[in-house]
């Protein structure tokens, strides 16, 4: 009669080997991501219509030709502290 301990050891070796093979197959399989669909070249070059035309009935705005600069805000000078005598 065969040793029962040897059978369970052999079973565990087969289970671990099978898991190892499955992990290797999983890592080597090509990634298929159905959520990511690459847009066609024509879709990438076409601008969005919402961003290309001015809305109808808008207010005309005349912007200055000067570049914008960051002007520091004036810091208020602290009031002198009066000390009681």
Rosetta blueprint (number, residue, H / E / L):
1 X L
2 X L
3 X L
4 X H
5 X H
6 X H
7 X H
8 X H
9 X H
10 X H
11 X H
12 X H
13 X H
14 X H
15 X H
16 X H
17 X H
18 X H
19 X H
20 X H
21 X H
22 X H
23 X H
24 X H
25 X H
26 X H
27 X H
28 X H
29 X L
30 X L
31 X L
32 X L
33 X L
34 X L
35 X L
36 X L
37 X L
38 X L
39 X L
40 X L
41 X H
42 X H
43 X H
44 X H
45 X H
46 X L
47 X L
48 X L
49 X H
50 X H
51 X H
52 X H
53 X L
54 X L
55 X L
56 X L
57 X L
58 X L
59 X L
60 X L
61 X L
62 X L
63 X L
64 X L
65 X L
66 X L
67 X L
68 X L
69 X L
70 X L
71 X L
72 X L
73 X L
74 X L
75 X L
76 X L
77 X L
78 X L
79 X L
80 X L
81 X L
82 X L
83 X L
84 X L
85 X L
